[in-house]
Amino acid sequence: MSTNLALSVRGLSKSFPGVKALDTVSIDFLEGEVHALIGENGAGKSTLIKCIAGAQAPDEGSIVVGGTAYKALDPQLAARLGIAVIYQEFTLVPSLSVAENVFLCRKTSPSFIVDAKARQAKAAEIFRQLKVDLDPARPVRELSPAYQQIVEIAKAVSREVKVLIMDEPTAPLTTSEVEMLFGVVRDLQAKGVTIIYISHRLEELFEIADRATVMRDGAYVATKLISETSRGELIELMAGRKLGETYPERRSTLGNEALRVEDLSGNGVEHISFSLRRGEILGFAGLVGAGRTELMQVIYGAAPSSGGAVYLNGEKVRVRRPSDAIRLGIGLIPEDRKGLGLFLGKSIAWNTVINAIKSISRGWLVDRKREGEIAQEYRERFSIKTPSLEQMTGNLSGGNQQKVVIAKTLAANSRVIIFDEPTRGIDVGAKHEIYRLMNQLAEEGHAIIIVSSEMPELLGMCDRIIVIAEGRKTGELMKAEFDQTAILDLASRGRHSTLASA
């Protein structure tokens, strides 16, 4: 790692109505380093990288690149200076080939006619440099998220990138894919490229990063050498307080059976049986594509069953669509909270009551006063951080969005609640709040299911864990039997693959 500066921000400030997103932030990024940028949701990380990339202009301060200070950058200038960003949502065209995406909207030959073969050859050379075996002629839609990340990186390399910003690059990846990505990052680092690496997964920073800068509430907090810090210290710097144990202590008492599934099949799962009691938190572990989410979709009525039965409180029920599940008291917090859990263009209040709208309506008229009362009740109960219940949910942090989805589920009087990847893309402080809410719900007698790709989350939160492999139940462990090796073994039976996350 060089001591030469690749990029600096000096006194950057940026305000939006009612929010100071950046407050005189100053950070140095060195040539050839992997510099982690961490902080809770709302810490200012996204605003900072948008300023560096030229997507937003700071109100004050400067960005220094190559010894020249700029009051603001635009995307074209940032690209000319060698700055590139890979956002969580890829900017690829699925119908085009890998090579066409690498050189999209760029002229690569003197002729006005695109030479597809020449582009493929140039793309192939970049992948050789990155030590990745990828066919440049292959359509991007056929690639896994990991290889789509590689295509985004290749786009940056083709532009002679000097500073590459990666926003939550490993969120959708399996363990083996993360290792492949890390190999590419290390290779770029060896060539002198500076990597600004944003991630909520603190454990991986100790594998890939040289330094970490912590931000909180729009302000710079500290920069630490990874070799001289710990996960605990970083968490405390991020939160501004001691969080204690990651998983709060459980105090719920198990009650009667709330849900029973017998021989359930459909949507890729076969002959699944289990029961769930009030006050219990039941986990589902498995490999990527094992069928955990697919099973929950059948239970919730989002996918049809082809056999078997579902019982609620001892009575057999038919759940043919999500509206049936909601009416019966089954709620789902989906993995894709933005796409499936919320209407991002609608207000917090609207989202909170949408599943219970009939109970506060007379014909076509909604009781707006009651809507506001319900939304305010959950805002206070879940400490949803917002200046107004009329704020669009798309403007909330990931943790606060998840709280709104939970509020929406509870407002509909759900007693059996399915959490699918409940803390994906959520910072450690917000994770602790979500865990506390889950425990609180269990203590109140709700029956909870957690589907998670994070093994520590399952081990720390659940009373029992059921393991699914290739659409079938392969094992069930009680709390006293929890063992990561045993779960991995059950999850890989009949299939040679990698656990979603360890």
N, C-alpha and C positions, 0 to 999 in steps of 0.2 A: 504493500500500500504506500503510495507516494504521499509526500507532505505538501505537494502543489495543489492549489485550489482549482477545482473544476467549475464550481459554481457557488455563489454565496447569495444569501438574501439578507438585506440590511434594513431593519426597522419597518418591515412590511406591516401595514394595517389595512383592513378591509371591513366595511360595515354594510349590513343589510338592514331593512326596516326592523327595528327592535332588537337587533342582534349585532354584536361586534365579533365577527368571525375570526379576524386576526388582529392581535394587539401588539404592535411593534416587535414583530418576530425577527430574530437574527440567527442564522445558522450557516455554517461552512460545510461544504461537501467536497471531499478530496478526490483527486484523480485515482481511479482504479480501486475504489473502496465500495463495499456493500454497506450502505448507510440506512439502517432501519428507521422509519418514521412511525412512531406509535403514540397511542392515546385513545381515550374512550371516544365513542361516537359523539360528535359535536365538539371535539377538541380543536378542530381547525385544519386537520390534515388535508381534506379534500380541497378546501379553499386555497391552501398553500400551493398544492400541486397544480391547480388550475391557473394560478397566477404565474407559476414557473413555466407552464406550457403555453401561456398566452390566451387561455380561454376566458380569463377574467383579468381586469386591470386593478391593481391595488390602489387604495386611496392615498397612501403615503409609503415612503421607503423606496428601495431600489433593488434590482436583481443584477448581480455582477457576473458576467460571463467573459472569460478570456481577458480579464483586466478592464473591461468596459462596463460601466454602470448604466443600466436602463431603467427609466421610470416605469415602463411597462413593456411587455412583449405582446406580439400577436402570434397566432399559430404559424404563419409563414416565416416570420423572423425566428421564432423558437426552433423551427425545423432547420433553417439555414445555420443556426448556431449549434446544431447537433443534439437538440433536446427532443426526446420522444417519450410518449406516455402509452402504456398499455392499461386501459381501464378494465374494470370488472366486466362490463358489457363490451364484448369484442366489436371491432369496427370492420368486420369481414363481410363479404358478399357470398353467401352459402352456395349459390348456383355457379359461381366462377371457380376456376381451377386454383390450386395453390399458387402457381407462378403468376397468374393474373392478379391475385390478391396482393402478392408481394410488391408488384409494380403498378398497382391500381392508380389510374389517373396520371400516369407519368410516361413521358416519352423515353423509350430506351433504344431507339435507332434513328438515323437521319431521315428515314422514309416516313411518310404519313401512314403507311400500312404497317400494322402491328405484326411483328415476326414472332409468332407463338413459340417456335422451336428455339429461337435465340433467347427469349424470356425464360423458357424452361431450363436452358443450359445455365443462364446466369443464376437462377434460383437454386439449381442443383449445386452450384459452386458455393453459394452461401450456406446451404445445409451441410455441405462437406466441412466448411469452416466451423460450423456449430457442432459437428460430429453427430448429426442426426440423420437417420435413414428415412427420407420422406420423398414420395413421388411428386414432382412438381406438376404433373398433369392431372393429379387426382382432384376431384371436386371437394371443396372445403366442407360441404355439408356431410361428407362421409367421415370426417375426422373427429376424434375424441376431443374433449376440452383441452387436454394436455397438448395435443398436436396443433390445435388452433392457437394456443399460446405461442407455440414455436413459430407459427406463420406470422403472428404479430411481431415477434422478436426479429424474424427475418426481414420484415418490412423496415424495421428500425435500422438494422445492420446495413440494408441496401442503401440507406440514406447517410451512411457513415456516422452513426450515432456516437455521441460522446457522453451524454447523460441519459440514462434510460430509467424512467419512473415506472414501477410495477405496483399496481393497486390490487391487493389481495390476490396474488397470482395463484396460490395453491388452494383456494377455497373449493373449487369443484374437482380437485384431483385426488386420485388414489395414492397410496404410499409409494408405489413403484414409479408413478408418474411424477411425483414430487422429486424423487431422486434424479430422474431424467432432467427435470427443469433446473434443479440445483447444479447439475453438471454443466448445462448451458450457461447459467449465470456465472459460474466459476471461470469458464472459458472466456467469457466476455470481460470479466474482471482482469484476467491475466493479460488481455490485450489493451488494458488501460481504460476500459469503459467504466464510468461511475454508475452504480446502481442505487437508486433511491427506492427502498423496499418497504411497502406498507403492508402490515399484516396484524391480525388479531391473535394469530397463533404464536404466542411468545416462545414456545419450545423450539420452533424451527429457527428462530433468530440466533440461537446459540450454535446452530449448525452452519448458517450461511452468512451472518452479518459480522462486520468488523466493529461498527459503532452503532449506537441507538440514541436517537433524540426523542425525548418525551415532550408532548404538548398537552396542555389542559386548558379548557375554556378559552381557546383562541390564543393562548400565550405560550411562549417557550418556557420549559421547566428545567431541563438538564440534558446534557449529552454524556453518555457513558461508553467507555470501552467495554465490549461484550465480555472480554476476558476478565474484567474487573468488577462485574456486577452479577446479579442473580435475578431469577424470575420474581422472587418476592420483592426485591427492591424496586424493580421496574413497575410492578403492580401498584405498590404504594405511591410511587411518583405519579403514575397515571391517575390514580384515584384521589390523591391528596389526603389519604387516610389509610389506616390499617383495615384491611378487609376481613382479617381473621381467616378461618377455614374456607376453602373454596366452596365446599358443599355444606349448607347449613344442617344443623342437627334435626333429625326427624322426631316428632312427638305424636304422630297420629296413631290411632287405634283402629285395627282392621274390623270392619263390620260385615254385614251379610253380603252375599253375592250380588253384584250389580249387573254384570255382563257375562254371558256364557256363549261361546262360539263352538259349534259341534260340526266337525267334518266339512268345514266350509271350503268351497272350491270356486274358481273363476278368476279372470284377470291374471292368469299365469301362476296362481297358487293352487295347491291341491291338498284336500283333506286336513285342514288345519283345525285343531281343537285347543281351547284354553278357557279359563275362567278368570274373572277379575272382581275383587271385593271392594266395597266402599272403604275409603281411606288408604287404599293400596296404590303404589306406583310400580307399574309393571313395564319392564324394558324389553325392547326387541332389537337384537343384534344380528348382524349378517354382513355378507359381502355386498359390494356394489351390484345391483341387479338381482339380489337374492329373492326379492318379492315382498319386502317389508311394507313399503309404501303401497304396493299393489293390493296387499291384504287389507290395509286400512281403507283404501278406496272402496273395496267391496263392503266392508262393515259400514261405511258412511253412506253407501248408496251412490257413490260417484262412478262405480263400475259394476256391471251385473254379476251376480253369482250364478254358478252352474250347478250348485248342489250344496247341501248342508243347511244349517239353521243357526239363527241368532236369537238369543233370549235376553230380555231385560227384566231384571227383578223377578226371574223365574218364569216369565211369560214369553212365549214365542212371538216374535214380531217379524214383519216383512218390511225391509228397507230397500226400496227400489230406486230411490232418488234422494239427494241430499235433503230436500224439504221434508221427507219422511223422517230422516235421522234427527233433524232439528226439532221437529214436532215431538219426537220420542225422547228428547233430552240427550242426544249424542252430538258432541261438538268436535270439530277438527280444526287444529291449528296447522295449516299446510306448510310443507317445506318451502315452497315458493310464496312467501307472505306477500310480496309485491304483486305478483301476477295472479294469485289465486285467493289470497286472504284479505285483500284490501281493494277499495276503489280509491286509487291514489289522488284522483282529481276531485274527490269529495271531502267534506269536512270530517274532523274527528267525531263530532256529534252524530253526523249522518251515518258514518261507519259503525259507530257503537251500537246503534239501535236497529240497523237494517234487518237483522235476522229476527227481531222482535217487533217489527213495524206494525203487524196486525193488532198487537196487544195495546198499542197506543194510538190507534186510528179509528175513526168512524167513517166508514165508506172510504172515500178518496181523501178525506181530511186527516192530516197527521196532527196530533196534539204537540205542538212545538214546545210548549212549556214543559211537558213531561219528557220530551226528547232531551231537552237541556238538563233537566234534573237527573236523568239516568246517566247521561254523559259526564256530568259534574261529579256524581257519586263515584264512578270508576276512575275519573281523573284523580280524585283525592285518594282513593283506595290504593291505586297502583302508582301514584306519584308520577303521572305522565307529564313530562316537561314540555309545556307549550304556553305561549302568551294568551291563546284564545282557543276555545273549543271549535271555533269556526275556521281555524287554520287547516289547510289542506294536509292530509296525512302523508302525501308525497314529500312534504318539507320536513318531516320528523326524522330523527335518527333511527337506526335499525332497531335498537332496544325499545324505543318508544313506540315504533310501529308494531312491534311484537306485543306490547302491552295493549294496544288498541285491538288487535286481533283477539287476544284473550278476553278483553272486556266485551267485545261483540259476542263471543261465545257464551259468556256468563249471562249477559243480558237476555239471551234466549233461553235461560234456565236449563242449560246443559248440566247433567250430573255425571256423565261419562265423557271425559275429555281426552282426545288423542293429540299429542304433541309430536309432529313429524319434524325432526331436526330443529328443536326449539331454540337453539342458540347459535345457529349458523350465521356467520357474518356479524356477530354481536361482540362488543368488547367485554373484557373481563369484569368490569364493574357492573355492567348491565346484565351479564350472565348471572352474577350473584343475586341480583334482584329477581330475575326470572326463576331461579332455583327457589328463592324464598317464597315467591308466589305459588309455585307448584306445591311446596310443603304446606303452605297455608290452605290451599284448596283441598289437599288430602286430609288435613286436620279437620276441615269443615265437613268431611264425608264424601267428597267427590272421589270418583274412581279415575285414575290417571294412567294413560299409556304413553310411553316415550319411545319413539323410534329415533335412534341416534347412531351416527357413524363415529362418534367420539367415545372410545372405550372408557376413559376416566369418568365421563359423564354418566354412563350407564352404571359403572361400579359405585360411583359416589351417591347416586340419587335413587336407585331402585331397590325394591324389596325382593323382586324376582327378576330373572332375565330369561326370555325365550329366544332361542337361536333358530334362524331360518336359513336354509340353503337350497338354492334351485327351486324355490316355491314350496318347499316342504319344511315342516318343523323337525329339527334334528336334535333338539335337547332343551332342557329347562333346568335352571339352577336357582336354588334358594340363596338368600344373603350369605349364609355361613359357608356356602359352597363356591362363592364367586372366585374365579381364577382366570386371569387373562389368557393363559395358555390353553386351558380347557375350552374357553369360548372360541378362541381362534381355531382350535381343532374341529369343533362342531360346525363352525361357520364355513370351513373349507372342505367338508366331506362331500365327495362326489364332484368336486370342481377344483381346478387349478387356477386360482386367481389370488388377488390381493385384497386384504381387508380394507374397507372404505377408508378408515383412518385408525391409527393406533394411539 
